[in-house]
Amino acid sequence: MSLHARDGLGGRAAVVGIGATEFSKDSGRSELRLAAEAVRAAVDDAGLRPSDVDGLVTFTMDTSPEITLAQACGMGELSFFSRVHYGGGAACATVQQAALAVAAGVAEVVVCYRAFNERSGRRFGSGVRHREPTAEGAALGWTLPFGLLTPAAWVAMAARRYLHVHGLTPEAFGPVAVTARRHAAANPAAYFHRRPITLADHAASRWIAEPLRLLDCCQETDGGQALVVTSVERARDLPHPPAVIAAAAQGSGPAQEQMTSFSRADLTGLPEMGVVARQLWRTSGLGPADIDVGILYDHFTPFVLMQLEEFGFCPPGDASAYVAEDRLPLNTHGGQLGEAYLHGMNGVAEAVRQIRGTSVNQVPGAARTLVTAGTGVPTSGLLLVADG
């Protein structure tokens, strides 16, 4: 059972540096080099030196080990290193791990990073290939033989049920895609810079796995992103306004599997994100009405709608209309649909920019941002707020 009381992490650490490579379809360099470039850029942005870093956090599927990255970046001794499982579900949890280390005094400056050649190298969207037998992978044996081979196919099952229960059509997913691409069009770092779309474009895009169309699916990207976390006290002496971690949480729901939790009684929600939502609100004392910007993991448009409902921004089935009305500034960097697919780490960076006031799609007076990680898997989330 998940926590029923606020935790003690909120307000004890902050994100003070962000750095990224360019986002492309063919980086032309190794994943280690991408990681090193992003990390060095983040450390420099924080006004620190590589030798100041004593902790590293990444994803279990990352190919750039912590000690190798430390050597490549010119770091010294490490007192903390950690990895988080479940793909994109790890994004916000890397920051949580860093904040826990800082709050406990295990490390003073922790860098979270993610780098991959996900377009020119291994493409997650190509489906399951050469998977080693594991206990958690056994669940795929109930779906793969019947043609459910890709993430899009797995999400399509839940998306179809969502539409059926709420009496909607696939056009309900359009506002999410249009919103992301509108913001990406104004973002020079986005792959789809200057390329907005309309609802008609969304409805005309080809089917990938019904009811998902091409424009319901995130892109595939080469690149790297890194974030620097330290104590709030130290953050106040650094160059940029700190993005204080008001709350951080992980969540796994009942009957949880990786993208194929089809044995649940209800497929129209995301219970794992519900666990995260309750803990973020509980620890921070905030609620949906307090949030200035939402950075919601958008690997597939239907799961953005379900997240809005899990967090209580709107009733079940109403999220499409909620997005269409622009009631919450959403994925102001363009999201993974429009900017880049970096397993959600670029979303955390955008939340930091909003707090700093430096986003290309800046929301005036933004002081509280909600960030979520990958859905359909055990996941995580953050509430980043302005200091004071």
Phi, psi and chi 1 to 4 in degrees:
 res  aa     phi    psi   chi1   chi2   chi3   chi4
   1 MET       -  140.1 -178.0  175.5  -68.1      -
   2 SER   -74.0  169.1   58.5      -      -      -
   3 LEU   -61.1  149.9  -69.2  173.5      -      -
   4 HIS  -119.8    9.7  -68.1  -80.1      -      -
   5 ALA  -135.6  156.2      -      -      -      -
   6 ARG   -65.3  148.8   61.8  176.4  -62.2  171.3
   7 ASP   -95.4  176.2   60.4   58.8      -      -
   8 GLY  -100.4   13.8      -      -      -      -
   9 LEU   -85.7  -31.4 -177.9   60.4      -      -
  10 GLY   -54.8  132.8      -      -      -      -
  11 GLY    82.7    6.9      -      -      -      -
  12 ARG  -103.8   -8.8  -59.4 -175.6   64.7 -176.9
  13 ALA  -147.0  165.0      -      -      -      -
  14 ALA  -147.8  155.0      -      -      -      -
  15 VAL   -88.7  123.8 -178.5      -      -      -
  16 VAL  -120.2   -7.1  -63.8      -      -      -
  17 GLY  -147.8  141.8      -      -      -      -
  18 ILE  -135.3  143.8   53.7  176.9      -      -
  19 GLY  -155.7  146.3      -      -      -      -
  20 ALA  -148.8  158.6      -      -      -      -
  21 THR   -83.5 -179.4   65.9      -      -      -
  22 GLU   -70.6  155.8   82.5  -71.9   -5.9      -
  23 PHE  -102.4  123.2  -55.9  135.7      -      -
  24 SER  -142.9 -178.3   73.0      -      -      -
  25 LYS  -105.4   -6.1  -58.3  -58.5  179.9 -173.7
  26 ASP  -158.6   92.0 -172.7   -0.3      -      -
  27 SER   -68.6  -29.8   72.2      -      -      -
  28 GLY    74.4   13.7      -      -      -      -
  29 ARG  -148.5  168.4   49.5 -153.1 -165.6  -85.8
  30 SER   -70.8  161.4   70.1      -      -      -
  31 GLU   -66.3  -33.0  -67.2 -177.3  -21.8      -
  32 LEU   -63.3  -42.8  175.5   60.4      -      -
  33 ARG   -64.8  -41.0 -179.4  170.6  172.5 -179.9
  34 LEU   -59.0  -45.5  -67.7  172.1      -      -
  35 ALA   -61.3  -45.6      -      -      -      -
  36 ALA   -63.6  -40.1      -      -      -      -
  37 GLU   -62.9  -45.4  -71.2  178.9   18.2      -
  38 ALA   -65.7  -42.7      -      -      -      -
  39 VAL   -65.4  -46.3  167.9      -      -      -
  40 ARG   -63.3  -36.7  -68.7 -173.8   71.4   91.9
  41 ALA   -65.5  -39.8      -      -      -      -
  42 ALA   -67.7  -42.3      -      -      -      -
  43 VAL   -64.4  -41.9  171.8      -      -      -
  44 ASP   -63.6  -42.0 -176.1   64.1      -      -
  45 ASP   -60.2  -33.9  179.5   67.6      -      -
  46 ALA   -77.1   -6.7      -      -      -      -
  47 GLY    75.5   25.6      -      -      -      -
  48 LEU  -117.0  177.6  -61.8  168.7      -      -
  49 ARG  -115.7  154.8  -61.1  168.5  -62.4  176.0
  50 PRO   -53.0  -34.0  -28.5   36.1      -      -
  51 SER   -68.0  -15.4   58.0      -      -      -
  52 ASP   -76.9  -19.7  -66.7  -42.2      -      -
  53 VAL   -79.2  128.1  176.2      -      -      -
  54 ASP  -127.2   12.8   56.3   -2.1      -      -
  55 GLY  -151.1  147.1      -      -      -      -
  56 LEU  -137.9  140.7  -69.3  169.4      -      -
  57 VAL  -135.5  135.5 -173.8      -      -      -
  58 THR  -145.4 -163.2 -172.6      -      -      -
  59 PHE   -99.8  153.6  -65.9   52.0      -      -
  60 THR   -63.8  -30.0   53.8      -      -      -
  61 MET   -89.6    9.3   59.9  176.8   58.6      -
  62 ASP   -74.1  143.4 -159.6  -74.8      -      -
  63 THR   -98.4    4.6   61.9      -      -      -
  64 SER  -113.2   94.3  -57.9      -      -      -
  65 PRO   -60.1  152.7  -21.0   32.6      -      -
  66 GLU   -58.1  -45.3  -61.6   89.7  -33.5      -
  67 ILE   -69.9  -33.4   56.5  173.7      -      -
  68 THR   -68.4  -41.7  -52.6      -      -      -
  69 LEU   -64.3  -40.6 -179.5   65.2      -      -
  70 ALA   -58.9  -41.2      -      -      -      -
  71 GLN   -65.4  -43.9  -67.8  173.3  -12.3      -
  72 ALA   -65.0  -28.1      -      -      -      -
  73 CYS   -97.2   -4.1  -68.0      -      -      -
  74 GLY    78.5   28.5      -      -      -      -
  75 MET   -80.7  165.9  -62.4  173.4 -174.1      -
  76 GLY  -104.0 -123.2      -      -      -      -
  77 GLU   -76.4  145.9  -62.4  175.9  -16.3      -
  78 LEU  -114.2  134.6  -61.8  178.2      -      -
  79 SER  -108.1   -4.8   57.7      -      -      -
  80 PHE  -152.3  131.9  177.2   75.7      -      -
  81 PHE  -150.6  140.3   35.3   94.4      -      -
  82 SER  -154.7  155.5  177.6      -      -      -
  83 ARG  -132.9  147.6  -68.1 -170.1  171.8 -151.1
  84 VAL  -118.4  138.9 -172.1      -      -      -
  85 HIS   -88.3  175.2 -161.7   24.0      -      -
  86 TYR    76.7   42.3  -56.1  117.0      -      -
  87 GLY    52.7 -132.5      -      -      -      -
  88 GLY   -60.8  -18.6      -      -      -      -
  89 GLY   -64.4  -13.3      -      -      -      -
  90 ALA   -85.8  -12.6      -      -      -      -
  91 ALA   -53.0  -59.5      -      -      -      -
  92 CYS   -71.2  -26.5  -65.0      -      -      -
  93 ALA   -67.5  -26.4      -      -      -      -
  94 THR   -63.2  -39.3   64.5      -      -      -
  95 VAL   -70.2  -37.8  178.0      -      -      -
  96 GLN   -60.1  -45.6 -178.8 -167.9   40.1      -
  97 GLN   -60.7  -42.8  -67.6  -98.6  -31.3      -
  98 ALA   -62.7  -43.2      -      -      -      -
  99 ALA   -64.9  -39.2      -      -      -      -
 100 LEU   -61.3  -42.5  -73.4  166.3      -      -
 101 ALA   -63.9  -43.2      -      -      -      -
 102 VAL   -65.9  -44.9  167.8      -      -      -
 103 ALA   -64.2  -33.0      -      -      -      -
 104 ALA   -84.9   -6.1      -      -      -      -
 105 GLY    78.5   14.1      -      -      -      -
 106 VAL   -76.2  -30.4  173.6      -      -      -
 107 ALA  -147.1  161.3      -      -      -      -
 108 GLU  -107.5  -36.9  -64.9 -177.3   -0.4      -
 109 VAL  -134.7  115.5  176.1      -      -      -
 110 VAL  -119.3  132.7 -177.7      -      -      -
 111 VAL  -107.0  129.9  175.1      -      -      -
 112 CYS  -102.3  138.7  -50.1      -      -      -
 113 TYR  -147.5  156.5   65.5   95.7      -      -
 114 ARG  -152.5  129.5 -177.6   76.2  175.5  109.1
 115 ALA  -147.7  135.5      -      -      -      -
 116 PHE  -159.9  158.1   49.9   39.1      -      -
 117 ASN   -99.7   76.5  -75.5  -41.7      -      -
 118 GLU   -83.6  -10.5 -155.6  -82.7  -34.8      -
 119 ARG  -104.5  -46.8 -179.1   60.6  176.8   82.8
 120 SER   -85.2  -18.1   64.8      -      -      -
 121 GLY  -106.9 -124.8      -      -      -      -
 122 ARG   -74.4  126.2  178.1 -159.2  169.2 -167.5
 123 ARG  -104.5  117.0  -60.4  175.4   62.8  179.3
 124 PHE   -61.6  -32.7  -61.8  130.6      -      -
 125 GLY   -69.5   -9.5      -      -      -      -
 126 SER   -79.0   -6.6   63.6      -      -      -
 127 GLY    97.0 -177.6      -      -      -      -
 128 VAL   -74.5  127.1  176.7      -      -      -
 129 ARG  -140.8  134.0  -64.6 -177.4  178.1 -176.6
 130 HIS    49.9   42.5  -49.1  -62.2      -      -
 131 ARG   -77.8  130.5 -173.5 -177.3  179.7  104.9
 132 GLU   -70.4  141.4  -67.9  -64.5  -37.9      -
 133 PRO   -62.2  129.7  -21.3   33.0      -      -
 134 THR  -143.1  162.3   64.1      -      -      -
 135 ALA   -63.4  -43.1      -      -      -      -
 136 GLU   -71.4  -26.3   69.4  178.2    3.6      -
 137 GLY   -76.1  -12.1      -      -      -      -
 138 ALA   -61.0  -29.7      -      -      -      -
 139 ALA   -61.0  -29.3      -      -      -      -
 140 LEU   -66.3  -20.7  -66.2  173.9      -      -
 141 GLY   -64.3  -17.2      -      -      -      -
 142 TRP   -87.5   -9.9  -63.3  104.7      -      -
 143 THR  -122.2  -38.6   58.6      -      -      -
 144 LEU   -58.6  -43.0  -62.8 -176.9      -      -
 145 PRO   -63.1  -16.9  -22.9   35.6      -      -
 146 PHE  -102.4   13.4  -56.3   99.4      -      -
 147 GLY    95.6    0.9      -      -      -      -
 148 LEU   -86.8   82.6  -64.2  179.4      -      -
 149 LEU  -103.2  -17.5  -59.5  171.9      -      -
 150 THR  -125.1  160.8   66.4      -      -      -
 151 PRO   -55.1  -39.5  -29.7   36.9      -      -
 152 ALA   -61.3  -41.1      -      -      -      -
 153 ALA   -66.3  -38.4      -      -      -      -
 154 TRP   -65.9  -44.4  -60.5  -30.3      -      -
 155 VAL   -68.9  -31.7  172.9      -      -      -
 156 ALA   -58.2  -33.1      -      -      -      -
 157 MET   -61.2  -49.4  -63.0  -76.4  -76.3      -
 158 ALA   -68.5  -38.3      -      -      -      -
 159 ALA   -62.7  -41.7      -      -      -      -
 160 ARG   -61.9  -42.9  174.3   64.7   75.5 -171.5
 161 ARG   -66.0  -39.9 -175.2   62.5 -176.9  170.0
 162 TYR   -58.6  -47.6  179.0   87.9      -      -
 163 LEU   -62.4  -42.8  -64.3  178.2      -      -
 164 HIS   -62.9  -48.6  172.5   76.3      -      -
 165 VAL   -64.2  -37.1  167.8      -      -      -
 166 HIS   -98.4    4.7  -63.2  -59.5      -      -
 167 GLY    65.6   39.3      -      -      -      -
 168 LEU  -111.5  168.7  -58.9  170.3      -      -
 169 THR  -114.2  168.3   66.9      -      -      -
 170 PRO   -58.4  -19.0  -27.7   36.8      -      -
 171 GLU   -64.6  -16.4  -75.8   67.0   36.4      -
 172 ALA   -62.0  -23.6      -      -      -      -
 173 PHE   -81.0  -16.0  -54.2  143.2      -      -
 174 GLY   -57.2  -44.6      -      -      -      -
 175 PRO   -57.6  -31.8  -29.0   37.0      -      -
 176 VAL   -65.5  -47.5  174.4      -      -      -
 177 ALA   -64.5  -42.7      -      -      -      -
 178 VAL   -65.0  -41.6  170.3      -      -      -
 179 THR   -62.3  -46.0  -61.9      -      -      -
 180 ALA   -61.0  -45.5      -      -      -      -
 181 ARG   -71.0  -28.9  -70.2  -71.3  -66.0  -88.8
 182 ARG   -63.7  -43.5 -178.4  179.1   76.5 -117.8
 183 HIS   -71.1  -38.7  -70.8  137.7      -      -
 184 ALA   -62.2  -34.6      -      -      -      -
 185 ALA   -61.0  -26.4      -      -      -      -
 186 ALA   -97.6    3.5      -      -      -      -
 187 ASN  -109.2  107.0  178.1    5.2      -      -
 188 PRO   -59.5  -22.9  -23.9   34.8      -      -
 189 ALA   -81.4  -11.9      -      -      -      -
 190 ALA   -80.1  143.9      -      -      -      -
 191 TYR   -62.6  -34.8 -177.8   75.1      -      -
 192 PHE   -99.0   34.7  -73.6  110.7      -      -
 193 HIS   -56.9  133.0 -179.3 -138.2      -      -
 194 ARG    64.0   22.8  -63.2  178.0  177.4  170.3
 195 ARG  -131.2   69.2  -74.2 -172.2  -82.4  175.8
 196 PRO   -71.3  167.0   30.3  -36.6      -      -
 197 ILE  -130.8  166.2   59.8  171.2      -      -
 198 THR  -112.5  169.8   64.8      -      -      -
 199 LEU   -60.8  -34.7  -70.3  173.1      -      -
 200 ALA   -65.0  -39.4      -      -      -      -
 201 ASP   -61.2  -43.1  -66.8  -30.8      -      -
 202 HIS   -60.9  -48.6  171.3  -92.7      -      -
 203 ALA   -66.6  -23.9      -      -      -      -
 204 ALA   -91.1   -9.7      -      -      -      -
 205 SER   -70.8  152.8   62.7      -      -      -
 206 ARG   -71.6  154.9   62.9 -176.5  173.2   88.7
 207 TRP   -68.8  139.4  -65.2  113.9      -      -
 208 ILE  -105.7  -53.9  -62.0  -61.3      -      -
 209 ALA  -152.6  102.2      -      -      -      -
 210 GLU   -51.9  134.3  -67.6 -170.8   51.4      -
 211 PRO   -93.7   22.5   36.4  -37.4      -      -
 212 LEU   -92.5  129.2  -60.4 -178.0      -      -
 213 ARG   -99.9  172.1  -62.4 -177.9  179.3  -84.8
 214 LEU   -53.5  -43.0  176.5   65.1      -      -
 215 LEU   -80.2    4.0  -66.9  178.4      -      -
 216 ASP   -92.5   -6.5  -69.1  -50.1      -      -
 217 CYS  -112.0  137.6  -53.9      -      -      -
 218 CYS   -68.5  161.5   74.1      -      -      -
 219 GLN   -79.2  179.5   57.6 -173.4  -52.2      -
 220 GLU  -119.7  135.9  -64.2  174.3  -57.6      -
 221 THR  -136.5  146.1  -56.3      -      -      -
 222 ASP   -98.2  137.9  -70.6    5.0      -      -
 223 GLY   159.9 -179.9      -      -      -      -
 224 GLY  -142.6  151.6      -      -      -      -
 225 GLN  -142.9  140.2  178.6   78.6   60.8      -
 226 ALA  -139.2  154.6      -      -      -      -
 227 LEU  -137.8  142.6  -45.3  155.7      -      -
 228 VAL  -111.8  129.5 -179.4      -      -      -
 229 VAL  -120.9  135.2  176.2      -      -      -
 230 THR  -149.1 -176.1 -168.6      -      -      -
 231 SER   -70.5  154.8   68.5      -      -      -
 232 VAL   -62.3  -37.6  171.9      -      -      -
 233 GLU   -62.5  -47.0  -68.1   74.6   19.2      -
 234 ARG   -68.7  -34.1 -175.3  168.1 -173.4  173.6
 235 ALA   -58.3  -33.3      -      -      -      -
 236 ARG   -68.0  -15.6  -69.4  170.6  179.6  149.8
 237 ASP   -97.5    3.1  -65.4  -32.6      -      -
 238 LEU  -100.1  168.5  -62.2  176.2      -      -
 239 PRO   -63.4  -35.5  -22.9   33.0      -      -
 240 HIS  -106.5  153.1  -61.1  -69.5      -      -
 241 PRO   -58.6  130.6  -21.3   31.7      -      -
 242 PRO   -72.7  146.3   25.0  -32.9      -      -
 243 ALA   -97.4   98.5      -      -      -      -
 244 VAL   -73.4  136.0  177.5      -      -      -
 245 ILE   -84.2   93.5  -58.4  162.9      -      -
 246 ALA   -72.0  -28.3      -      -      -      -
 247 ALA  -164.5  149.9      -      -      -      -
 248 ALA  -146.3  141.5      -      -      -      -
 249 ALA  -152.2  153.2      -      -      -      -
 250 GLN  -115.6  159.3  -74.4 -176.3  -79.6      -
 251 GLY  -155.8  139.5      -      -      -      -
 252 SER  -133.1  135.8  176.1      -      -      -
 253 GLY   -98.2  174.8      -      -      -      -
 254 PRO   -61.4  146.0  -18.8   30.8      -      -
 255 ALA    53.4   37.9      -      -      -      -
 256 GLN   -74.6  130.8 -177.3   79.3   63.6      -
 257 GLU  -130.1  178.3  -65.5  175.2    0.6      -
 258 GLN   -90.7   97.6  -68.4 -164.5   68.4      -
 259 MET    73.6   -4.6  -56.4  -63.1  -67.8      -
 260 THR  -129.9   44.7   59.9      -      -      -
 261 SER   -80.8   57.2  -58.5      -      -      -
 262 PHE   -81.4   -7.6  -57.0  140.5      -      -
 263 SER   -86.5   -0.7   61.0      -      -      -
 264 ARG   -68.4  153.3  -70.5  171.1  169.7  167.5
 265 ALA   -67.8  -26.6      -      -      -      -
 266 ASP  -134.2  123.5 -178.3    8.4      -      -
 267 LEU  -101.4    8.4  -62.1 -175.4      -      -
 268 THR   -94.8    5.5   63.5      -      -      -
 269 GLY  -136.0 -176.6      -      -      -      -
 270 LEU  -128.9   83.1  -63.8  165.9      -      -
 271 PRO   -56.1  -33.4  -24.4   33.6      -      -
 272 GLU   -61.6  -37.9   60.5  -85.5    6.7      -
 273 MET   -75.3  -26.4 -165.0   56.9   79.3      -
 274 GLY   -62.9  -38.9      -      -      -      -
 275 VAL   -60.5  -45.7  175.6      -      -      -
 276 VAL   -62.6  -46.1  170.3      -      -      -
 277 ALA   -59.0  -47.2      -      -      -      -
 278 ARG   -60.6  -40.5  -68.5 -169.3  -63.3  -86.2
 279 GLN   -72.8  -37.0 -167.3   60.1   18.9      -
 280 LEU   -63.5  -46.3  -67.9 -177.8      -      -
 281 TRP   -65.6  -41.0  -64.1  145.9      -      -
 282 ARG   -64.1  -46.2 -174.5 -178.6  -65.2  124.2
 283 THR   -72.3  -39.5  -64.8      -      -      -
 284 SER   -83.8  -23.7   67.0      -      -      -
 285 GLY    75.5    8.3      -      -      -      -
 286 LEU   -96.4  172.2  -58.5  174.6      -      -
 287 GLY  -146.4  178.2      -      -      -      -
 288 PRO   -51.8  -38.7  -26.8   35.2      -      -
 289 ALA   -68.0  -15.5      -      -      -      -
 290 ASP   -89.8   -9.9  -60.3  -52.6      -      -
 291 ILE   -85.6  130.3  -59.6  -56.1      -      -
 292 ASP   -90.0  -32.6  -60.4  -46.6      -      -
 293 VAL  -143.6  137.7 -175.7      -      -      -
 294 GLY  -113.2  123.6      -      -      -      -
 295 ILE  -112.2   93.3  -52.1  -64.3      -      -
 296 LEU  -106.2  132.7  -56.1 -173.4      -      -
 297 TYR   -57.5  121.6 -162.5   95.8      -      -
 298 ASP  -124.8   54.8   59.0  -20.1      -      -
 299 HIS   -67.9  -29.9   52.2  -15.3      -      -
 300 PHE  -142.9  136.9  -62.6   98.8      -      -
 301 THR   -58.8  -39.7   56.3      -      -      -
 302 PRO   -59.4  -33.5  -15.7   23.2      -      -
 303 PHE   -74.1  -19.3  -80.3   -0.2      -      -
 304 VAL   -68.0  -43.4  174.6      -      -      -
 305 LEU   -60.7  -45.1  -58.4 -177.4      -      -
 306 MET   -64.6  -34.9  -65.3 -177.9 -164.8      -
 307 GLN   -65.0  -44.2  -72.7  179.6   78.4      -
 308 LEU   -57.1  -37.5  -72.8  165.8      -      -
 309 GLU   -74.0  -39.6  -65.2  165.1    8.4      -
 310 GLU   -62.9  -35.2  -69.2  -74.3   -4.2      -
 311 PHE   -83.0   -5.8  -86.5   92.9      -      -
 312 GLY    85.0   17.1      -      -      -      -
 313 PHE   -70.2  -25.9  -73.1   97.1      -      -
 314 CYS  -159.7  162.6   55.8      -      -      -
 315 PRO   -69.6  159.1  -18.5   31.6      -      -
 316 PRO   -54.8  132.4  -26.5   35.4      -      -
 317 GLY    90.7  -10.1      -      -      -      -
 318 ASP  -101.7    1.4  -72.1   -2.6      -      -
 319 ALA   -67.6  -33.5      -      -      -      -
 320 SER   -60.9  -46.9  178.0      -      -      -
 321 ALA   -64.3  -37.1      -      -      -      -
 322 TYR   -60.0  -45.7 -178.8   89.4      -      -
 323 VAL   -67.5  -42.2  175.2      -      -      -
 324 ALA   -61.0  -29.9      -      -      -      -
 325 GLU   -84.7   -0.5  -66.1  167.0    3.7      -
 326 ASP    53.1   43.6  -78.9  -31.8      -      -
 327 ARG   -76.8  -19.7  -67.0  170.2   60.9 -174.2
 328 LEU  -134.8  123.6  174.0   71.9      -      -
 329 PRO   -56.0  122.2  -26.0   36.5      -      -
 330 LEU  -125.2  126.6 -174.8   65.2      -      -
 331 ASN    47.9   62.1  -69.1  -13.1      -      -
 332 THR   -69.7  -10.5   48.0      -      -      -
 333 HIS   -88.3  -11.8   56.6  -40.1      -      -
 334 GLY   109.0   -9.5      -      -      -      -
 335 GLY    65.6 -170.2      -      -      -      -
 336 GLN   -78.3  -19.1  -61.0 -176.3  117.1      -
 337 LEU   -70.9  -31.8  -68.3  165.2      -      -
 338 GLY  -120.6  -37.4      -      -      -      -
 339 GLU   -87.5  -68.6 -174.4 -172.6   53.9      -
 340 ALA  -167.8  152.8      -      -      -      -
 341 TYR   -98.4   98.4  176.3   65.1      -      -
 342 LEU  -122.1   39.4  -99.8  -64.9      -      -
 343 HIS    53.3   32.4  -96.4  160.0      -      -
 344 GLY    85.7   -8.5      -      -      -      -
 345 MET   -67.4  -32.5  -64.7  -67.7  -86.7      -
 346 ASN   -67.9  -24.3   51.9  -40.0      -      -
 347 GLY   -68.6  -40.1      -      -      -      -
 348 VAL   -62.0  -41.0 -177.3      -      -      -
 349 ALA   -62.0  -38.6      -      -      -      -
 350 GLU   -66.1  -38.2  172.5   63.8    8.6      -
 351 ALA   -60.9  -39.0      -      -      -      -
 352 VAL   -64.1  -43.9  173.2      -      -      -
 353 ARG   -61.0  -39.1  -73.2 -170.3  -69.3  -92.7
 354 GLN   -62.6  -40.7  -74.2  -71.6  -13.8      -
 355 ILE   -65.3  -38.4  -64.3  -63.0      -      -
 356 ARG   -72.9  -23.2  -68.8  179.6  176.5 -178.0
 357 GLY    85.5   26.0      -      -      -      -
 358 THR  -118.9   11.1   60.0      -      -      -
 359 SER   -69.8  148.2  170.2      -      -      -
 360 VAL   -69.4  -20.5  -65.4      -      -      -
 361 ASN  -119.3   57.4  -66.9  -57.9      -      -
 362 GLN   -65.1  132.4 -176.9   63.0   41.7      -
 363 VAL   -89.5  119.1  175.1      -      -      -
 364 PRO   -56.3  129.6  -25.0   34.8      -      -
 365 GLY    72.1   16.5      -      -      -      -
 366 ALA   -60.7  121.6      -      -      -      -
 367 ALA  -130.1  -10.5      -      -      -      -
 368 ARG  -138.8  118.0  -57.7 -179.4 -176.7   95.7
 369 THR  -122.1  138.9   61.4      -      -      -
 370 LEU  -103.0  131.0  167.1   66.7      -      -
 371 VAL  -126.1  136.0 -165.4      -      -      -
 372 THR  -122.8  160.5   63.8      -      -      -
 373 ALA  -108.4 -171.8      -      -      -      -
 374 GLY   -56.1  142.6      -      -      -      -
 375 THR  -113.0  159.5   45.2      -      -      -
 376 GLY    88.2   -7.3      -      -      -      -
 377 VAL  -132.8  165.9  -64.6      -      -      -
 378 PRO   -51.9  132.8  -28.6   37.4      -      -
 379 THR  -133.7 -169.1 -171.3      -      -      -
 380 SER  -159.0  167.7   54.3      -      -      -
 381 GLY  -158.5  163.8      -      -      -      -
 382 LEU  -138.4  150.0  -64.5  169.2      -      -
 383 LEU  -117.8  113.2  -77.3  171.5      -      -
 384 LEU  -106.2  133.0  -59.5 -178.8      -      -
 385 VAL  -133.2  161.0  -57.2      -      -      -
 386 ALA   -70.4  149.0      -      -      -      -
 387 ASP   -68.7  133.7 -171.0   20.5      -      -
 388 GLY    81.8      -      -      -      -      -
